[in-house]
Amino acid sequence: MSSTPLFAAGPDLVAASTTKSAAVRAAPSSRKLSARLEPFDSYWQAPQDVERGYSSFSAYYRANYLPHLPADRDTPVLVISCGPGYLVNLLRNVGYSNVVGIDSDRDKVEHARRKGLPCHVAEAFPYLSARQDGQFGVIIPEQELNHLTIDETIEFLQLCRGALRPNGSVIVYAMNGANALVGSENIAHNIDHFYNVTEHSLAQLLRLGGFEQARPFPLRLYVFWKNPFNYVGLAVTSLLELCMRVTFVLYGKKVKIVSKKIAAVALRSQ
């Protein structure tokens, strides 16, 4: 595969050609989504100290996401809801050369641009709609799917499918309803959280969006090995999750993943 980047940085949205740039400008400038305060195509989990997040989120993404990415560092990767560019920064640091991020919040993107990261201001749905020619190898939304409604989620995944190459993949995540301690609170806490998932329903959404071979996996919170309190949190949550799994077995439920958040990687269907 050629090592020539597919993306060239510039003041406007990244595009592979002048024709595609024109298509983006002609695309709808806005898509009204159901979320009122925290739209899906912007990142809402950055700490107040944005700079500190580049190191802490790097450890989180390294532990949870890197094992599911292609070995080929030339794979074109799109990060949606990239915020200040935490995931984009990590991917660039570990050698992925064709990475681009988009976020609908100009102020968040400005943090990334000041660090020289290839992040751009764009809304997810119009951006993907203008790129249904299969140019990406991996698409990763950094925001939880449950900031979309079920119908919006399926439409989003279908747009991702169209923007992916054959055998391209998505890595998505959402709040896990199988966690008995925080599952219901995840919904009640935020009016822009529209649903929870389990490993089964997350795979259903991916199938409806045009993906196959979905492999759900837990998102681990305690991955900061230099902090001694990390081990306390890891021990306590591991014990609690073991109790939850045993309880599900006693009730005849086949639930294996009970972490606070659940992710999945899936391949574009042919």
C-alpha angles and dihedrals in degrees: 000000000000116000092213107121116246091212132064119196118236144141092275131053116302114259136170094230144005089258092055091047089057090048091054092051089050093049119098109285092217140022117200108230127186098247110099105190108013110036117201096240095064129066116245104175103074115122121246087254095064094185093056089056092068091071100035096046090044089063091047095050093042091057098040108030111027094069089061098049125096117268090229105094091199092066109125107242127192118199112197120200087019096166111184089353102261096151093036089053093052093047091051091048093054093049109269101145102183103057128136131176131201131192131169093224112086095197092055092048090051089064089056094045091053087058091051094251121151096244125138141187111257141128115245102232099049091041093054093041089060092051106054092134098094102251101147130077097196133017120194123181107205090201125076115266090228090076081078126064118247092261092046090049093054091047090049092051091048089053090049090052091054092049093051130087119241107289090015117144143219126212111202137164142190142174112293115237091191092073102096094199102052105010097097093036089057089064098040095046098064129032088209093061103094103177147353126230140205126208088270099050093043088057089048091055091049092050091051088049092056102265133124140191091040112189113194119204136176121256107230118219101187104066100122099108097178092062113081091207087062089073092051092052091045093052095047096045092044090055092047092049091049089055090050092051091049090050091052090051090052089053092049095249122143098218118142105162115066101155119133091255128027128203136187139196117211138174127238108257117239 
